[in-house]
Amino acid sequence: MTTLLLAAGVVARGRQARARRYRTVLTVLALAVVAVAVVALCVGERSYAPTEVLRVLLGEQVPGASFNVGVLRAPRVLTAVLVGVAFGMGGVVFQTMLRNPLASPDIIGVSAGSSAAAVVAITAFGLSGPALSGVAVVAGLAVAAVIYTLSWRDGVQGARLVLIGIAVGAMLDSVIGYALTRAGVYDAGEALRWLTGSLNSAFWPGVGPLAAALGVLLPVLLVLARRLPALQLGDDAAAGLGVQPDRSRLALLLVAVAVIAVATAATGPIAFVAFLSGPIAHRLLRGTGPVVVPAGLVGALLVLVADLVGQHLLVHRFPVGVVTGVLGAPYLLWLLARTNRSGGSL
């Protein structure tokens, strides 16, 4: 009896420690996002004190700051947070559901689908604004459906989906290249700016639709993500726990793709944010709790920090996608090298 009580006490203390670590990580990440957002609002060609920024956010008219902070910086920062959360949460759902760290939307062709459609829409039809965003979202969903269908063989395996996604992404990259070679100088420049992944077009008119779309999709994704732990155990175990694997996987895929497509439509494909956020969150949590929300906070932090670096800490200004690409490419190479050394398969 005493042994059982001691064992129960050890288990209870372990649960409390894991819950405490999970809350701590969430709190630190949230505070870091807020802190970097405040810095982004304060610094620029003209810097302002946090008190001036707060007055602007409360609706007061502050000479100079009302325009620089209220019109230029605030929508940029809010867009960075929203798309960062979307990329982070959508990416980690892909990676967890398919049990493969390479199963990220920007690796397996989903982002390439939105990008190819957007480039064709810009260069061939001159679309912009909401119409361009709608085309990018629909194309992302369509490409994901194609990849899922081609990957199906008595179920979907992560490795097969990754390989087919990479192949589809390569074909779509060829479409992008062809469209750019046939485009005029101005249209090609617009398409390239969109492809890079940039917050330069983030203004208030675009924030509302982005926030509304993610306000609907992200809660649905969080509800569906409760099935991820069961899916990680394998299809047989998940079915034994009352989770229908194929139906749950399809629902998660559709909603995650919609989240990624909406974010991509707003800013273009910001490289590697979806790819990096999940692994970073996993390392911080060490298995102490659900990873979807922390991955979203990591994504927001990555986009905010990368934008600050690209705008203010380098010799020239660079779009946020260039900075995240520099961060993500070495991690991808390291992951491939580690997998090769361990003799594993993707």
N, C-alpha and C positions, 0 to 999 in steps of 0.2 A: 504493500500500500504506500509506504514511504517513497519507494522508488518511482511509483507512478506519479505521485504528487511532485516529486523533484523533476521528472521528465516533463510534466505539464507546465511547471514553472519555467523551465528552460524554453519550451516552445512559446509560451506567452511572452517571455522577455524578447525572444527572437522576433516575434511579430511586432512588438512595440518598437524595437530598434529599426526594423525595416520601414515601418510606417513613419517613424521620426525622420529617417533619412530621406524618404520620398517627399515628405512635406518640406524638408529643408532644401532639397534640390529644386522643387517647384518654386519656393519662395525666392531663392537666390536668383534663379533664372528670370522670374518675373521682375524682380528689382533691377536686374541687369538690363533688361529690355527697357524699363522706364528710364533708367539712368542714361543709357545711350541715346534714347529718344530725346531726352532733355538736352543733351549735348548737341545733338543734330539740330535742334531748334535754336540753340544759342549761337553756334559758330557759323562762320561764313565770311564772305568778303567784308561784311559788317557784323561784328559780334554784339550780342546783347546779354544783359544780366538776366539770370533766371526770374527775377522779380518782374522785369519788363515783359518777358515771355509769358509769364502767368497773367499779367494784366491784359495782354492781347488775347489770350485764350479765354479770359473771362468776359471779353467783349468790349474792353476799353479801347479808345483810340490813342495810340502811342505813335508820335511822329516817326516815320521811317520803319519802325518795328511792325506796325500794323500791316504794311504791305509785305515786307521781307519775311516775316514770321507767319502772319495770318494767311497770305495769299500764296507765297512760294514754298515755304518750308513745311508748314503744317500738313498740307495734303500729301507732300512727298513722304514725310515721316509716317503718316497714317497708312499710305499705300504700301510702304516698305514693311510695316508690321503685318498688315493683312495678307500680302502675298507671301511673306516669310512663313507665317503660320500655316497658310494653305500648302505651300511646297513641303514644309516639314511634316505636317500631318499626313498629307497624301503619300509622300515618299515612304514614310515608315510603315504605313498600312501595306503598301506593295511589298516591301522587303520582309515584313513579318508574315504576311499571308502566304507568300510564295517560298518562305524560308531560304531566301537567297539575298545576300547583301548587294548583288548587282541588279536586282529586280527593282530598279528605280525608274520613274517615268522618263527622265532625261537620258537614260541609257538604253531603254528597250523600245524607243521609237514613238511613244505617246506624245511627247513634246515636239518631236520632229513632225508629227502629223499636223499639229496646230501651226507650226512654223511654216510648213510647206503651203498650207492653205492660205495663210496670211500673206506670204510672199506673192503667190499667184494673184490673190485679191488686190494687192497693192499695185503690182506691176502690170497686170492685164486688165483690171477693171477699175483701178483708181479708188478703191474703197478706203475708208478711214473711219475712225470713231466707233460708234456702236455697231455698225454693220460689219466692220472688220473684226470686232470682238466676237460677234455672233458666229461668223464664219470659222474663226479659230476654235471656239468651243465645240461646235458641231463636228468639225474635222477631227479634233482630238478624241471625241467619243467614237466616231466612225472608225478611226484607225485602231483604237483599243479593241473594238468589236472584231475587227479583222484579225488582229493578233491573237485574241482569245480563241476565235474560231479555228484558226490554223494550228493553234497549240493543243486543241482538244483531241485526246485519244484515250477514251475510257477515263476521262478526268484531265486535269491540267497539272503538269509538273513544272516546278519553278525553272529548272535548267532548260527545258524545251521552250518555255515561253520567253526566256531571256534570249536564247539564240535566234528564235524567230523574230523577236522584237528588234534585235540588232540588225538583222537582215532587212526587215521592213524599214527601219530607220535609215539604213544605207541607201535604199531606193529613194526614199523621200528626200534625202540630202542631194541626190542627183537631180530630182525635180527642182529643188531650190536653186542649184547651180545653173540649170538650164534657164529657169525663169529670170535669174539675174543677168545672164548673158544676153537675153532678148529685151531687157528693159532699157528705158531711157535713163539718162544720167540722174535726173531728179528722183524718179521712182526707185532706181537701184539704191540710191543713198537712203531713201526712206525705209526701204526693206532691210538694208543692212543695219540701220539704227535699231529697227525692231528686233532683228535677229540677235543682236548683241545682248539684249536684256538690259533695259534702262529704266530709270525712274524720272527721266527728264520730261516726260509727257504727263506726269502725275499732277493733276489739278482737281479742284473741287468737283467739277461736273462728272468726273469719272469715279470719284470715291464712293458716292452714293450707290450706284449700281453694283460696284464691287462688294461693298459692305452688305448690301441686301442679298446678293447671291450667296456669299459665304455665310451670312447669318442663317440661311436656310440649309445649306449643304453641310456645314461643319457639325451642327448638332446631330444630323442624321448619321454622319460618319462616326461620331462618338458612340452613338447607340449601337451601330453595327459592329464597331470595334470591340465590343464586349465578347464577341464570338472568336476573336483572334487566339486567345489562349487555348481554346479547344481545337481550333484548326491546326495549331502548331504541333499538337500531339499526333496528327495523322488523321486520315479520313475515317478509319475504323473506330478509333477512340472518340473522335468528334461525334460520329453517329451514335455511339454508345452513350454519350452525354446529352443527347437530344438535339444536336446541331446538325442540320443538313449541309454537308460540306459543299457540294456543287452550287446549291442555291445561295448559300451564305457567301461563298467566294465570288460568285457573279455579282451579287448585290454590293459587296465591298468594292469590287473592281469598278463598277459603274459609278458609284458615288465618288470614289477616290479620283477616278479619271475626270469626272466633272469638276471637282475641286481644283485639280492641277490645270485643267483647260481654262477655267475662269481666271486663275492667277496668271497663266501664260498670256491670255488675251489682254490682260491689263498692262503688263510690263514687258512682254516678250519672254523668251525662255531664259531665265536667270540661271546660269549653269551651276550644276552640282549642289544646289541648296537642298533639293529633295534627296539627293544621294548621300550627303554628309550628315544631315540633321539626325537621322535615326541612329547611326553608329555612335555619334557623340552623346546622344541622350542615353543610350544603353550603357555606355561607359560611366556616365555620371550616376545612373541609378543603381547599377550592379544588381539588377533583378529584384529591386525592392517594390516594384509596382508597375502599373500600366505605363507604356512608353509614349502613347500617342500625343497627349497634351505636352509633356516635356519636349518632345521632338518639334512640336509647333513653336514653342518658345525659343528653342535653339535656332530654328529656321528664321524667326523674326530677328533674333540677335545677329545671325550671320549676315542677313541682308542689310541691317542698319550699320553694322561695323564696316562691311565691305563698301557701302556707299560713302561713309565718312572717309575711309581710306582713299577711295577713288576720287573724291571731290576735293579733299583738303590736305592729304599727307604725301602726295606724290608730286613729281615735277610738273606733270600735265594732268588734266582731268580725264578720268576714264569712267565709262559706264560701269554700273555695279556688276554686270555679268562678266566683265573682263577680270575683275578682282576675284570673284568667286571661282572663275575658271582656273586662275592661278593657284587657288587654294585646293580645289578639288582634283585636278589632274594628278598631282603627286600621290594623293591618297588612293586613287584608282590604280595607279601603277604599283603601289605598295601592296594593295589587296590582291592584284593578279600575281605578283611575285610570291606572296605568302602562300596563296593557294597552290601555285606550282611547286613550291618547296615542300609543302606538306603532302603532295601527291593527291590532293583532293580534286574534285571537279566543280565546275561552276554550277 
